Amino acid sequence: MRLWSLHPRYLDAVGLVACWRESLLAQKVLRGITRGYRRHPQLERFRSDPAAIGTYLHLLADEADARSYHFDRSRILDAPTTPPVLLPITSGQLEYERQRLVAKYTLRSPQLVESLLAEPSILPHPLFRVVDGDVEPWERVTIGSTSAEHEEHP
């Protein structure tokens, strides 16, 4: 499961759809509708405000709309909060996620790598506000790791 903290505009079509699908699963987990993934570290930031996943999903759907894709908003259980309650995300986490995305794009969408690296600083998903800091404690760091067992698939 990968709930990207970076802005969904950086995600290619495969990444945006995968994030949508995995966020819908996260919504079920946070609501107690499914038994799997209950302890997944990606969910830690949403536990303090489980309704925030609804806002996260709506903002993903906004990006899909901007690309003329259709994500079925009827699958979102919570209305977006207006204005959204911003969750903190560290600058180190955003940079780590940029590097993860570069690694994925190197294999799947190499034409996107240069533009992603050219950004002076990566923008967060609109649900998050950036605070100084290293990679989040809940992150399972896999870049630079030789172990494939912790790698996630797009």
N, C-alpha and C positions, 0 to 999 in steps of 0.2 A: 504494500500500500504506500503510495506517495501522494501526500497532500502538499503540493508545492506552495512555498511561502513567497516565491517570486511572482511577479505580475503574469497573468495568463497570456498576455500578448507575446511573451517569449516562447510559448509552447507551439510546436508545429501541430498539424491536425491530429496526428497519432497521440501526441502528448495531451492535448486538450481533451480529446475523447476519453483517454485513459484516466485523466484526473477527474473528469465528470463521473465516470463509472465508479472509481474508487471513493470519491466523496459521497456518492449515494450510499455505498456500503458503509462508510464511516457514520453517516446519519443513522442508519439502522443500528449500528453497534452502540452509538451514544444513546439511542432511545431504548436499548435493551430488546430490540426486535429480533436480533440474530445472536447466536452464541459465539461465533468465531471472532477473532481479532480483538476481543475485549481488552487485552493488555497491550495492544500495539502502541509503540512509543509515539507514532505520528498523531495519536489522538490526545496526548497529554495537554496540548495547548487549548483544546476545546472543552476539556472537562470542567473548567471553571464557569463556562457559559455554553452549555450544549446547544442552545438555539443558534449560536454563532455559525454552526455548520450550515444552517439555512441561508444565512447571508452569504457565506462563502460560495454556496452553490448558485445562488442568484447572480452573483458577480461573475461566476464562470459562464453562466448562461448569457449574460450581457456580452461577454467576449465572443461567444458562439454567434449571437445575433449580429454582431458587428462584422462577422465573416460570412454571413448568410447561411449559417448552419442552423439546425433546429434541435435544441435540447428541450425535452418535455418538462417544463416547469411544474406540471401537476405532480411530479414525483417528489418535489421538495415539500417536506412536512411543515416547515416553519416559514413564515413570511420574513422578508429581510427587515432588519431593524434600521430605522431611519432617524438620525444618521447612524451608521453602523458603530457598534461598540468596537473600538480598535484594540486588537490583541497585540501585545509586544512580540517583536521578532528581532533577533540580534543581527547586526551587520555581518558578523562572521557566518551566521547561518545562511544568509542570502548569498554570500560569496561562495560558500560550500555548494549550495544548490546550483549556482551558475556553473561551477566546475563539473558537477554531475551532469548537467544538461549539455555542456560542451562534450563530455565523454560520450553521451548518447548520440548527439548530433554528428560526431565524427564518424560514427558507423552508419547512421540512418539518414541524416540530412546535412551532409558536409557543407552545403552552400549557406547554411545558417550560422556556422561557427564564427566566421569573421565578424559578423554584425553583433553577435552576442558578446564577443570579447572586446569589441570597440566601445561598448557602453562604459562610461567612466565609473558609474555606480549602478547597480542593478536595482530596479524598482520593485517594491514589494507588491504582493496581491493587495488590492484595496482594503481588505479586512485588517491588515497589519500595519503597525507603526514601528518604525525602525528605532532600535536602541543600540548603543555601543555594546559590543561583546563578542565573544568567540562563538563557535558552533554551539548550538543549544544542547543541553545535557541529555535530552531525549533522543537526539539524532544517533543513528547507527552509522558511524563513519565507515565508508567503504572505499572511497577514492584512495588509491595507493595501496589498498589491501590486495593481497594475492588470493584471498579466499573468495571463491565464487558462491559459496553457500549463503552469504548475506546479501548478494546483489539482487536488486529488484529488476523486474522486466518492465518495459514501457507499457 
